[in-house]
Amino acid sequence: MTAPLWTAIDAAAATKGQATRPFAAEGVSIDSRTVAKGDLFVALKGPSFDGHDYVADALAKGAAAAIVTRRPEGCDDAPLLIVENTDDALSGLARAARRRTRAKIAAVTGSVGKTGTKEALATALAGQGKTAHSPGNLNNQWGLPLSLARLPADAVYGVFELGMNHAGEIAQLTRLAQPDVAIITTIAPVHLEYFNSTFEIAEAKAEIFEGMSGGTAVLNRDNAYFPLLAGHAAGRGVGRVVGFGAHPDATARLQACEVDSDGTSVKANLDGKELRYCLGLPGRQWALSSLAVLAATAALGADVEIAMEALTRMEGLDGRGRRHKVSLPSGAISLIDESYNASPVSMRAAIDVLAASKPGAGGRRIAVLGDMLELGPSSAAMHAALAEALTENGIDLVFLVGKQMAELERELPRAMRGGRSATADEAVPQIIAQLREGDVVTVKASHGIRTDRIVRAILAAGRAAPTRH
């Protein structure tokens, strides 16, 4: 019989709380809408919500107990763990989970690509031992502690994502995770609304080393901030720095890659050993990400050959590269869902993948692009600069969503302009009306623009199935 994730005694010790009665929890949740039977529900309080209002709902859905600062109304006889502060209690669970496990822990951050890299590393390790990882993008001051609190004591590996909008945030998260291996995917102009320069972003990402004691840093050797990050790693006592990329001095070096609609063939060298493998996802960015994954796999003591084989089965995530075949009344099209988020770097990567995708007979390469948010004073220029990537890659038609995309619209040749809409909902009829047999369509924007609604509308307009590579 599997031991429970948290007993009342263990949780009380971790949180310095007082349990009203014994309980045994199989999971941890902070959202009453998705709480599962057997979860320990943590009643967090935010600027516009109070989890105590939903404790009764969570218990009614089968939660094993709830962590609270007071007894909610109607929960007099309920199994509760009463603490002084529920945020601190969640962090307490995270620290206790990290102390009791012997798992090797990897932490992933970076301006772009961290969620995909985290998922790829979890896939690479899953066949080599019990592997826990943060689902989706649970990477902030609540998501990372929640993910750690869910870490089973008998896990062999743990893979966690660390995100930030402001300086100091990653420092807090890494001290909880205490990673054995830290990956920084790249440094790029993202979140410039909160930072004055990419240098400041690099400094903030380097906070990941503050939670390490020895271990390995896996850094992008092609990035201009590699020397800065490597210096920070050495200064924090990180045992080894491994560079990945196409740079001739990279320890995990990309020698060649071929991209088509079905995936990416990679030729690389890791610590002097020649590697050849295929990825289930198309894109040079995935080839580079896979090098970080394989370098981390080796640093964690896992088998690189098994990891390479696992990466052939990688599939895109919703909003991050998932592909669909959609049968519309006008004919079958291919839809690439990149709608979750966007930055100048990831936009160019998505355009490159679209260019490498082969349309059907009579089909076109179509980009649906929405505003990139949080770019600060350089936003207008960064939007306009996308025109070069679109024209050089021979994209046939471009639909635009949002105010900032007016800057790009002005730079595009008239023949490429499919139209610009203020919102994603307004764009839907115009886009669907112009799709035809054989088209390949990529949808990408910052999450706040909600171009995921365009993806859902296209899927709803026809019969759809995700493609497998």
Secondary structure, DSSP 4 states (H G I P E B T S, - for coil): -PPPSEEHHHHHHHHT-EESS--EESEEES-TTT--TTEEEE--B-SS-BGGGGHHHHHHTT-SEEEESS--TT-TTS-EEE-S-HHHHHHHHHHHHHHH---EEEEEE-SSSHHHHHHHHHHHHHTTS-EEE--TT--STTHHHHHHHT--TT-SEEEEE---SSTTHHHHHHHHH--SEEEE----S-STTT-SSHHHHHHHHGGGGGG-SS-EEEEETTSTTHHHHHHHHHHTT-SEEEEEESSTT-SEEEEEEEEETTEEEEEEEETTEEEEEEESS--HHHHHHHHHHHHHHHHTT--HHHHHHHHTT--PBTTBBEEEEEEETTEEEEEEEE-S---HHHHHHHHHHHHHSPP-TT--EEEEEEPPPS-GGGHHHHHHTHHHHHHHTT--EEEEESSTHHHHHHHS-GGGEEEEESSHHHHHHHHHHH--TT-EEEEE--GGG-THHHHHHHHHHSEEEE---
